Amino acid sequence: MNKKNRIYLAGPFFNEQQVKRLDEIQALLEQNETIGDIFRPASAEYTDAKVGSFEWQSAVFKHDINNINVSDVVVAMLDYKIEENEPEPDSGTVWECGYAFANNIPVVAVRNVADLPLNLMLAGSLTAFFNGKDNVKKLKDYDFNQLMTRYEDVKVF
């Protein structure tokens, strides 16, 4: 029997397009037989304090870190403000990737826009990279138990 991996789905969720992209990635992951539970930051609201307050910030940060720590793999959506022609990934997502890598949690990244360069440090931390819409669709068949390294021909900076 295949192990069902717990996924921490990282990525920006600040507008409708970003949420839609994360929904699409989650749908692909849900079709993958090696995936079990999928955690998405902001999926559970902390309501004991005002949004933005120090208590709220601390609780949300710790909740997300705890969920990275108990996940088998971080899957990171690197598309951020692509509608505004800003190719840089979300800084919070990049931080989550670095934290996962430092704690020996594999990082699998996805990006719909294939012709963009990627930061060397981020590229080097990835176990697998699905770059471009056609390649992103292959996420549903990726074996999260084997975690085979998957390279993409991408320019780094």
HULINCOR-V732568 format. One record per residue. N is the residue number from 1. SS is DSSP state (hx for helix, st for strand, lp for the rest). OMEGA is omega in degrees with one decimal (999 if undefined). Layout:
BEGIN
n:ss:omega
N:SS:OMEGA
N:SS:OMEGA
END
This chain:
BEGIN
n:ss:omega
1:lp:179.0
2:lp:172.0
3:lp:176.1
4:lp:-175.5
5:st:175.0
6:st:-175.7
7:st:168.0
8:st:-177.0
9:st:-177.9
10:st:176.0
11:lp:-178.8
12:lp:-178.5
13:lp:-171.5
14:lp:175.0
15:lp:-175.7
16:hx:-178.4
17:hx:179.6
18:hx:178.0
19:hx:178.6
20:hx:178.5
21:hx:177.6
22:hx:176.6
23:hx:179.4
24:hx:178.1
25:hx:178.6
26:hx:178.8
27:hx:176.6
28:hx:179.4
29:hx:179.9
30:hx:176.3
31:lp:-174.9
32:lp:-176.2
33:lp:178.8
34:lp:-179.2
35:st:174.3
36:st:-177.9
37:st:175.6
38:st:176.7
39:st:174.5
40:st:174.3
41:lp:-178.1
42:lp:178.6
43:lp:177.0
44:lp:-177.8
45:lp:171.9
46:lp:-172.4
47:lp:-178.7
48:lp:179.4
49:lp:179.6
50:lp:177.5
51:lp:179.4
52:lp:179.9
53:lp:-180.0
54:hx:178.9
55:hx:179.8
56:hx:179.6
57:hx:-178.6
58:hx:-178.3
59:hx:-179.0
60:hx:178.8
61:hx:-177.9
62:hx:178.0
63:hx:179.9
64:hx:178.3
65:hx:178.2
66:hx:-179.8
67:hx:171.0
68:hx:-176.9
69:hx:-178.3
70:lp:178.2
71:lp:177.5
72:lp:-175.6
73:st:168.8
74:st:171.9
75:st:-173.2
76:st:173.2
77:st:-176.3
78:lp:175.6
79:lp:-178.9
80:lp:-178.4
81:st:-176.2
82:hx:176.8
83:hx:179.4
84:hx:-179.0
85:lp:174.0
86:st:-172.0
87:lp:-176.5
88:lp:174.9
89:lp:176.6
90:lp:-176.6
91:hx:177.6
92:hx:177.8
93:hx:178.4
94:hx:177.8
95:hx:179.4
96:hx:176.7
97:hx:179.2
98:hx:178.0
99:hx:179.5
100:hx:-179.9
101:hx:-179.5
102:hx:-179.5
103:lp:175.6
104:lp:173.9
105:lp:-177.7
106:st:179.3
107:st:175.7
108:st:-177.3
109:st:176.1
110:st:178.1
111:st:-178.3
112:lp:-177.1
113:lp:-169.5
114:lp:-169.9
115:lp:-179.9
116:lp:175.2
117:lp:-178.9
118:st:177.8
119:lp:-178.0
120:hx:-177.0
121:hx:176.7
122:hx:179.8
123:hx:-178.6
124:hx:-178.1
125:lp:-174.0
126:lp:171.7
127:lp:178.8
128:st:-179.0
129:st:177.0
130:st:-169.7
131:st:-179.1
132:lp:-173.6
133:hx:-178.7
134:hx:179.0
135:hx:178.8
136:hx:179.8
137:hx:179.8
138:hx:179.1
139:hx:-177.4
140:hx:-179.3
141:hx:-179.0
142:lp:-179.4
143:lp:179.9
144:lp:172.8
145:lp:178.9
146:lp:-179.4
147:lp:178.1
148:lp:176.5
149:lp:-178.4
150:st:-179.0
151:lp:170.9
152:lp:177.1
153:lp:-176.1
154:lp:176.7
155:lp:178.1
156:st:177.0
157:lp:999
END
